[in-house]
């Protein structure tokens, strides 16, 4: 499947199946920015690039938290947040 066809198929799948499910799970519908973030996260699939084992790791975050951290970095870039602090 060509890249253009794959992206078109993925965006159709996201809009037809994922967005309705997310709208059911949350009390308010997703904003346009949040929908854009969901599309980017589904397209990139950053989890495939995050190592799940760390045979020589002794510093840093536990491996089970790395996927969430990677998705948070993508969200920060897409939503154009300057800081990660909530203060």
The 8 nearest C-alpha neighbors of each residue, nearest first, counted from 0:
[[1, 5, 4, 2, 3, 6, 8, 7],
 [2, 0, 4, 3, 5, 6, 7, 8],
 [1, 3, 5, 4, 6, 0, 7, 8],
 [2, 4, 6, 5, 1, 7, 0, 8],
 [5, 3, 7, 1, 2, 6, 8, 0],
 [4, 6, 2, 8, 7, 3, 9, 1],
 [7, 5, 9, 3, 8, 4, 10, 2],
 [6, 8, 4, 10, 5, 9, 3, 11],
 [9, 7, 5, 11, 6, 10, 4, 12],
 [8, 10, 6, 12, 11, 7, 5, 13],
 [9, 11, 13, 7, 12, 8, 6, 14],
 [12, 10, 8, 14, 9, 13, 15, 7],
 [11, 13, 9, 15, 10, 14, 16, 8],
 [14, 12, 17, 10, 11, 16, 15, 9],
 [13, 15, 11, 18, 12, 16, 17, 10],
 [16, 14, 12, 13, 11, 17, 18, 19],
 [15, 17, 13, 12, 14, 18, 19, 20],
 [16, 18, 13, 20, 19, 14, 21, 15],
 [17, 19, 21, 20, 14, 16, 22, 13],
 [20, 18, 22, 21, 17, 16, 23, 15],
 [19, 21, 23, 17, 18, 22, 24, 16],
 [20, 22, 24, 18, 23, 19, 17, 25],
 [21, 23, 19, 28, 20, 24, 25, 18],
 [24, 22, 20, 21, 25, 19, 26, 28],
 [25, 23, 21, 22, 20, 26, 19, 27],
 [24, 26, 22, 27, 23, 21, 28, 29],
 [25, 27, 24, 28, 23, 22, 29, 21],
 [28, 26, 25, 29, 22, 30, 23, 24],
 [29, 27, 22, 30, 25, 26, 21, 23],
 [30, 28, 33, 34, 27, 31, 22, 21],
 [29, 31, 33, 32, 34, 28, 35, 27],
 [30, 32, 34, 33, 35, 29, 36, 28],
 [33, 31, 35, 30, 34, 36, 78, 29],
 [32, 34, 36, 30, 35, 31, 29, 37],
 [35, 33, 31, 37, 36, 32, 29, 30],
 [34, 36, 32, 38, 33, 37, 31, 39],
 [35, 37, 33, 39, 34, 38, 40, 32],
 [36, 38, 34, 40, 35, 39, 41, 33],
 [39, 37, 35, 41, 36, 40, 42, 34],
 [38, 40, 42, 36, 41, 37, 43, 35],
 [41, 39, 37, 43, 42, 38, 44, 36],
 [42, 40, 38, 44, 39, 43, 37, 13],
 [41, 43, 39, 40, 44, 38, 9, 6],
 [42, 44, 40, 45, 41, 39, 38, 46],
 [45, 43, 41, 46, 42, 40, 47, 48],
 [44, 46, 47, 43, 48, 49, 69, 70],
 [47, 45, 49, 48, 44, 66, 69, 70],
 [48, 46, 45, 49, 44, 50, 43, 66],
 [49, 47, 46, 45, 50, 44, 66, 51],
 [48, 50, 46, 47, 66, 51, 45, 65],
 [51, 49, 52, 48, 53, 62, 47, 65],
 [52, 50, 62, 49, 53, 63, 65, 66],
 [53, 51, 50, 54, 62, 56, 55, 63],
 [52, 54, 56, 55, 51, 62, 50, 57],
 [53, 55, 56, 52, 57, 51, 62, 50],
 [54, 56, 53, 57, 52, 58, 59, 62],
 [57, 55, 53, 58, 54, 59, 52, 61],
 [56, 58, 55, 59, 53, 54, 61, 60],
 [59, 57, 56, 60, 61, 55, 53, 62],
 [58, 60, 61, 57, 56, 62, 65, 64],
 [59, 61, 62, 64, 65, 58, 63, 57],
 [62, 60, 63, 64, 59, 65, 58, 56],
 [61, 63, 65, 64, 51, 60, 52, 53],
 [62, 64, 61, 65, 66, 51, 60, 67],
 [65, 63, 62, 67, 61, 66, 68, 60],
 [64, 66, 68, 62, 67, 63, 69, 49],
 [67, 65, 69, 68, 46, 64, 70, 49],
 [68, 66, 70, 65, 69, 64, 71, 63],
 [67, 69, 71, 65, 66, 70, 72, 64],
 [68, 70, 66, 72, 71, 67, 65, 73],
 [71, 69, 73, 67, 72, 68, 74, 66],
 [72, 70, 74, 68, 69, 73, 75, 67],
 [73, 71, 75, 69, 74, 70, 68, 76],
 [72, 74, 70, 76, 71, 75, 77, 69],
 [75, 73, 71, 77, 76, 72, 78, 70],
 [74, 76, 72, 80, 78, 73, 77, 79],
 [75, 77, 79, 73, 74, 78, 72, 80],
 [78, 76, 74, 79, 75, 73, 36, 80],
 [77, 79, 75, 76, 80, 74, 32, 36],
 [80, 78, 76, 77, 75, 81, 74, 82],
 [81, 79, 75, 78, 82, 76, 83, 77],
 [80, 82, 79, 83, 75, 76, 78, 84],
 [83, 81, 84, 80, 85, 75, 79, 86],
 [82, 84, 85, 81, 80, 75, 86, 72],
 [83, 85, 86, 82, 81, 80, 75, 71],
 [84, 86, 83, 82, 80, 81, 75, 71],
 [85, 84, 83, 82, 81, 80, 75, 79]]
